[in-house]
Structures are given as structure tokens and as C-alpha cells.
Amino acid sequence: MATDAILSRELKSLQEEMSSAKRESPSPAASAGTAAPTDKPTGAAPKDTVEEREAREQLREFVDELSKLVEEGSKNVAAHPIASMAGALVVGILIGRLLGRR
């Protein structure tokens, strides 16, 4: 459960960082045509490309889905603690046996 809380906090901080970076970046309409592609940035954040925006959106969706998965897992463990512990024990034994066969 402690690792779920840590993971949730890390995911939240990533989401906050991404949203703050999105807010800080200039809008494409405001900076369109103002600088040539060969100009060096003058302290402002460079304009995002379409690929970067798509990658950020995919990352945001991934983080959201992962957050939902962790939340559902926490609820499931809270609802069925004995079954969860038995499952974790079986998985731990299997992993131990697989790693022991070097």
C-alpha cells in the first residue's frame, strides 16, 4: 500500500509538471511567424512541434490510465485483503522459483 501512495504522488507530480509546462509555453497563434526557424531562442521556451504535443498528450493519457489502475487496485485490495495476500504470495513464490533457476 505504501508503494501505491508513493506511485500516486509521483504520477500527480508528473501531471502537475506537465500542466505547468503547458501553461508556460507560448500559444502557437501568438508566436506564429514571429521568428525564423534558424533564430536562436531568446530565453523563451521553443515552440512545440506537433510530434511533441502528441507525445505529451499520449504521456498524459498513459499517466491518467496508470493512476486509474493503481486506484482500482487499491480498492480491490481493500475489498478483498485475504485473496490479495494469497495472490501476492503465489506470485512471489513463482518469481522466486524462476529467479532461483539460473
Backbone as ProteinMPNN parsed JSONL, in Angstrom:
{"seq_chain_A": "MATDAILSRELKSLQEEMSSAKRESPSPAASAGTAAPTDKPTGAAPKDTVEEREAREQLREFVDELSKLVEEGSKNVAAHPIASMAGALVVGILIGRLLGRR", "coords_chain_A": {"N_chain_A": [[0.817, -1.188, 0.0], [2.01, 1.202, 0.689], [3.746, 1.672, -1.411], [1.91, 2.146, -3.423], [0.869, 4.61, -2.66], [3.141, 6.18, -2.898], [3.651, 5.907, -5.638], [1.33, 7.046, -6.648], [1.652, 9.69, -5.75], [3.95, 10.388, -7.228], [2.97, 10.189, -9.848], [1.013, 12.19, -9.763], [2.66, 14.428, -9.387], [4.05, 14.411, -11.799], [1.936, 14.92, -13.565], [1.242, 17.501, -12.718], [3.605, 18.875, -13.32], [3.633, 18.614, -16.096], [1.275, 19.979, -16.786], [1.896, 22.537, -15.858], [4.073, 23.128, -17.48], [2.787, 23.159, -19.906], [1.113, 25.356, -19.563], [3.014, 27.389, -19.376], [4.203, 27.457, -21.87], [4.289, 29.269, -24.947], [1.388, 30.267, -26.838], [0.55, 28.787, -30.015], [-0.662, 30.453, -31.935], [0.02, 33.025, -31.15], [2.774, 33.152, -31.473], [3.239, 32.578, -34.104], [5.008, 32.878, -37.061], [6.694, 34.866, -36.09], [9.365, 34.413, -35.615], [12.225, 33.271, -37.346], [13.01, 29.879, -38.386], [15.713, 29.379, -38.001], [16.556, 31.116, -36.093], [17.911, 31.656, -32.833], [16.541, 30.798, -29.667], [15.459, 33.358, -27.426], [15.605, 33.086, -24.605], [12.979, 32.421, -24.174], [10.685, 29.636, -24.118], [11.107, 27.102, -26.59], [9.047, 26.691, -29.499], [6.599, 24.166, -29.488], [6.595, 21.174, -31.38], [4.362, 19.379, -33.545], [4.638, 16.661, -33.138], [5.779, 16.61, -30.577], [3.701, 17.653, -29.049], [1.771, 15.672, -29.465], [3.099, 13.504, -28.305], [3.252, 14.38, -25.647], [0.525, 14.47, -25.046], [-0.139, 11.752, -25.312], [1.469, 10.722, -23.265], [0.275, 11.98, -21.077], [-2.261, 10.772, -21.173], [-1.466, 8.14, -20.683], [-0.434, 8.36, -18.076], [-2.773, 9.115, -16.74], [-4.356, 6.795, -17.12], [-2.743, 4.929, -15.81], [-2.856, 5.931, -13.23], [-5.571, 5.525, -12.685], [-5.59, 2.728, -12.781], [-3.951, 2.055, -10.574], [-5.492, 3.138, -8.535], [-7.855, 1.599, -8.763], [-6.749, -0.896, -8.192], [-5.981, -0.521, -5.53], [-8.494, -0.197, -4.342], [-9.545, -2.727, -4.863], [-7.817, -4.396, -3.412], [-8.365, -3.46, -0.853], [-11.001, -4.257, -0.652], [-10.845, -7.033, -0.843], [-8.824, -8.33, 1.023], [-7.636, -10.787, 1.95], [-7.666, -12.532, -0.25], [-6.067, -11.026, -1.949], [-3.613, -11.033, -0.601], [-3.045, -13.771, -0.684], [-2.799, -14.15, -3.442], [-0.588, -12.49, -3.955], [1.336, -13.867, -2.502], [1.519, -16.291, -3.95], [2.41, -15.321, -6.445], [4.863, -14.248, -5.626], [6.199, -16.583, -4.797], [6.373, -17.938, -7.266], [7.952, -16.143, -8.771], [10.275, -16.226, -7.223], [11.054, -18.896, -7.591], [11.52, -18.929, -10.332], [13.635, -17.098, -10.571], [15.512, -18.411, -9.074], [16.45, -20.433, -10.636], [18.984, -20.348, -12.193]], "CA_chain_A": [[0.0, 0.0, 0.0], [2.881, 2.369, 0.75], [4.26, 1.936, -2.754], [0.813, 2.734, -4.186], [0.803, 6.027, -2.304], [4.316, 6.833, -3.496], [3.422, 5.942, -7.078], [0.278, 8.034, -6.895], [2.252, 11.026, -5.603], [4.844, 10.627, -8.365], [2.134, 10.43, -11.019], [0.41, 13.509, -9.586], [3.669, 15.462, -9.616], [4.287, 14.442, -13.241], [0.807, 15.606, -14.176], [1.353, 18.924, -12.399], [4.717, 19.419, -14.095], [3.228, 18.71, -17.499], [0.286, 21.038, -16.94], [2.567, 23.833, -15.698], [4.87, 23.348, -18.689], [1.85, 23.503, -20.971], [0.664, 26.73, -19.318], [4.122, 28.314, -19.581], [4.589, 27.528, -23.274], [3.51, 30.269, -25.675], [0.384, 29.708, -27.732], [1.035, 28.76, -31.389], [-1.194, 31.58, -32.695], [0.72, 34.248, -30.755], [4.161, 33.176, -31.928], [3.325, 32.131, -35.496], [5.63, 33.794, -37.998], [7.459, 35.93, -35.455], [10.787, 34.11, -35.64], [12.648, 32.318, -38.38], [13.403, 28.623, -37.765], [17.137, 29.348, -37.691], [16.839, 32.013, -34.975], [18.078, 31.026, -31.53], [15.574, 31.328, -28.708], [15.974, 34.431, -26.58], [15.177, 32.864, -23.235], [11.629, 31.856, -24.156], [10.639, 28.219, -24.453], [10.917, 26.909, -28.016], [7.71, 26.276, -29.905], [6.437, 22.722, -29.557], [6.208, 20.619, -32.662], [3.159, 18.554, -33.487], [5.026, 15.385, -32.553], [5.967, 16.797, -29.143], [2.373, 17.795, -28.449], [1.135, 14.347, -29.476], [3.789, 12.681, -27.304], [2.806, 14.839, -24.323], [-0.857, 14.04, -24.857], [-0.107, 10.311, -25.073], [2.027, 10.532, -21.931], [-0.758, 12.4, -20.133], [-3.267, 9.709, -21.165], [-0.856, 6.99, -20.023], [-0.371, 8.655, -16.638], [-4.145, 9.049, -16.239], [-4.769, 5.39, -17.071], [-1.971, 4.279, -14.755], [-3.436, 6.398, -11.957], [-6.838, 4.804, -12.501], [-5.265, 1.337, -12.491], [-3.47, 1.985, -9.194], [-6.641, 3.417, -7.664], [-8.715, 0.412, -8.786], [-6.042, -1.946, -7.466], [-6.087, -0.224, -4.095], [-9.863, -0.502, -3.926], [-9.71, -4.178, -4.916], [-7.082, -4.96, -2.272], [-9.111, -3.108, 0.358], [-12.238, -5.03, -0.628], [-10.534, -8.46, -0.732], [-7.442, -8.383, 1.505], [-7.093, -12.146, 2.074], [-7.411, -13.022, -1.608], [-4.933, -10.268, -2.487], [-2.385, -11.527, 0.033], [-2.785, -15.112, -1.213], [-2.302, -13.96, -4.807], [0.761, -11.936, -3.873], [2.202, -14.949, -2.04], [1.729, -17.21, -5.078], [3.259, -14.632, -7.424], [6.2, -14.171, -5.036], [6.822, -17.915, -4.871], [6.697, -18.199, -8.67], [9.104, -15.313, -9.154], [11.436, -16.778, -6.524], [11.473, -20.143, -8.252], [12.062, -18.595, -11.661], [14.936, -16.452, -10.396], [16.423, -19.365, -8.453], [16.902, -21.379, -11.665], [19.945, -19.682, -13.068]], "C_chain_A": [[0.864, 1.258, 0.0], [3.422, 2.695, -0.637], [3.176, 2.516, -3.643], [0.714, 4.227, -3.91], [1.967, 6.789, -2.932], [4.125, 6.972, -5.0], [2.367, 6.971, -7.435], [0.821, 9.457, -6.778], [3.16, 11.365, -6.775], [4.044, 10.932, -9.622], [1.481, 11.804, -10.943], [1.419, 14.61, -9.879], [4.016, 15.552, -11.095], [3.165, 15.18, -13.963], [0.894, 17.11, -13.938], [2.478, 19.574, -13.194], [4.326, 19.6, -15.551], [2.22, 19.832, -17.705], [0.93, 22.414, -16.77], [3.434, 24.14, -16.909], [3.973, 23.746, -19.846], [1.374, 24.941, -20.814], [1.759, 27.741, -19.634], [4.501, 28.453, -21.048], [3.704, 28.535, -23.995], [2.512, 29.591, -26.605], [0.89, 29.761, -29.164], [0.549, 29.956, -32.197], [-0.416, 32.858, -32.386], [2.123, 34.305, -31.326], [4.316, 32.752, -33.375], [3.932, 33.227, -36.355], [6.465, 34.876, -37.362], [8.954, 35.68, -35.507], [11.071, 33.106, -36.739], [13.099, 31.036, -37.7], [14.87, 28.564, -37.378], [17.498, 30.266, -36.54], [16.995, 31.216, -33.692], [17.055, 31.602, -30.57], [16.222, 32.349, -27.788], [15.466, 34.279, -25.162], [13.778, 32.28, -23.141], [11.69, 30.386, -24.532], [10.414, 28.06, -25.951], [9.506, 26.389, -28.309], [7.646, 24.763, -30.036], [6.059, 22.298, -30.968], [4.963, 19.767, -32.464], [3.476, 17.226, -32.819], [5.193, 15.491, -31.039], [4.625, 16.926, -28.429], [1.657, 16.454, -28.39], [1.77, 13.436, -28.431], [3.37, 13.086, -25.896], [1.387, 14.392, -24.035], [-0.92, 12.536, -24.582], [0.445, 10.004, -23.679], [1.001, 10.896, -20.858], [-1.848, 11.326, -20.035], [-2.741, 8.469, -20.447], [-0.824, 7.18, -18.51], [-1.767, 8.589, -16.029], [-4.619, 7.607, -16.104], [-4.029, 4.638, -15.969], [-2.485, 4.678, -13.374], [-4.742, 5.669, -11.662], [-6.581, 3.353, -12.132], [-4.804, 1.167, -11.046], [-4.623, 2.201, -8.22], [-7.578, 2.209, -7.611], [-8.062, -0.745, -8.033], [-6.121, -1.746, -5.962], [-7.477, -0.556, -3.565], [-10.09, -2.01, -3.876], [-9.005, -4.847, -3.735], [-7.824, -4.663, -0.976], [-10.388, -3.937, 0.476], [-11.984, -6.519, -0.379], [-9.095, -8.655, -0.231], [-6.848, -9.793, 1.557], [-6.771, -12.723, 0.705], [-6.201, -12.307, -2.226], [-3.615, -10.759, -1.904], [-2.036, -12.916, -0.49], [-2.234, -15.024, -2.631], [-0.88, -13.438, -4.822], [1.759, -13.001, -3.428], [2.525, -15.908, -3.179], [2.647, -16.577, -6.123], [4.687, -14.541, -6.905], [6.924, -15.505, -5.088], [7.229, -18.232, -6.303], [7.917, -17.401, -9.131], [10.372, -15.834, -8.493], [11.946, -18.046, -7.172], [12.089, -19.863, -9.614], [13.455, -17.963, -11.548], [15.965, -17.409, -9.789], [17.006, -20.353, -9.459], [17.878, -20.719, -12.625], [20.737, -20.71, -13.715]], "O_chain_A": [[0.503, 2.263, -0.612], [3.543, 3.866, -0.997], [3.481, 3.305, -4.538], [0.499, 5.018, -4.828], [1.797, 7.901, -3.432], [4.402, 8.026, -5.572], [2.506, 7.689, -8.425], [0.5, 10.322, -7.592], [3.149, 12.494, -7.266], [4.4, 11.834, -10.381], [1.403, 12.508, -11.95], [1.095, 15.603, -10.531], [4.252, 16.647, -11.605], [3.42, 15.973, -14.868], [0.647, 17.901, -14.849], [2.329, 20.692, -13.687], [4.647, 20.616, -16.168], [2.299, 20.56, -18.694], [0.552, 23.36, -17.461], [3.524, 25.295, -17.324], [4.351, 24.576, -20.674], [1.243, 25.667, -21.799], [1.466, 28.838, -20.111], [5.069, 29.473, -21.437], [2.515, 28.65, -23.698], [2.752, 28.488, -27.097], [1.603, 30.702, -29.512], [1.276, 30.436, -33.067], [-0.215, 33.687, -33.274], [2.62, 35.388, -31.636], [5.444, 32.58, -33.835], [3.444, 34.357, -36.381], [6.922, 35.764, -38.081], [9.739, 36.627, -35.451], [10.268, 32.216, -37.023], [13.533, 31.08, -36.549], [15.242, 27.775, -36.509], [18.624, 30.216, -36.046], [16.301, 30.222, -33.481], [16.735, 32.788, -30.654], [17.389, 32.218, -27.419], [14.952, 35.233, -24.578], [13.427, 31.695, -22.115], [12.634, 29.943, -25.186], [9.617, 28.796, -26.534], [8.872, 25.741, -27.476], [8.533, 24.148, -30.627], [5.301, 22.98, -31.656], [4.57, 19.478, -31.334], [2.681, 16.719, -32.027], [4.805, 14.585, -30.301], [4.433, 16.379, -27.343], [1.012, 16.131, -27.392], [1.073, 12.683, -27.751], [3.157, 12.225, -25.042], [1.073, 13.982, -22.917], [-1.674, 12.097, -23.712], [-0.064, 9.118, -22.993], [0.875, 10.2, -19.851], [-2.306, 11.006, -18.938], [-3.471, 7.824, -19.696], [-1.15, 6.263, -17.756], [-1.937, 8.068, -14.927], [-5.214, 7.237, -15.092], [-4.617, 3.808, -15.275], [-2.539, 3.854, -12.462], [-4.988, 5.249, -10.532], [-7.267, 2.8, -11.272], [-5.226, 0.23, -10.368], [-4.715, 1.521, -7.198], [-8.044, 1.835, -6.534], [-8.738, -1.487, -7.321], [-6.306, -2.704, -5.211], [-7.623, -1.123, -2.482], [-10.743, -2.516, -2.963], [-9.552, -5.77, -3.13], [-7.904, -5.52, -0.096], [-10.807, -4.28, 1.581], [-12.815, -7.194, 0.229], [-8.238, -9.102, -0.993], [-5.673, -9.973, 1.238], [-5.719, -13.335, 0.52], [-5.41, -12.921, -2.941], [-2.621, -10.889, -2.619], [-0.863, -13.215, -0.716], [-1.302, -15.747, -2.98], [-0.056, -13.895, -5.614], [2.89, -13.04, -3.913], [3.68, -16.295, -3.355], [3.56, -17.231, -6.627], [5.631, -14.738, -7.671], [8.117, -15.56, -5.386], [8.325, -18.744, -6.53], [8.802, -17.934, -9.8], [11.428, -15.883, -9.124], [13.156, -18.241, -7.287], [13.073, -20.495, -9.998], [14.345, -18.266, -12.344], [17.167, -17.223, -9.98], [17.974, -21.045, -9.144], [17.557, -20.565, -13.804], [21.625, -20.398, -14.509]]}, "name": "protein", "num_of_chains": 1, "seq": "MATDAILSRELKSLQEEMSSAKRESPSPAASAGTAAPTDKPTGAAPKDTVEEREAREQLREFVDELSKLVEEGSKNVAAHPIASMAGALVVGILIGRLLGRR"}
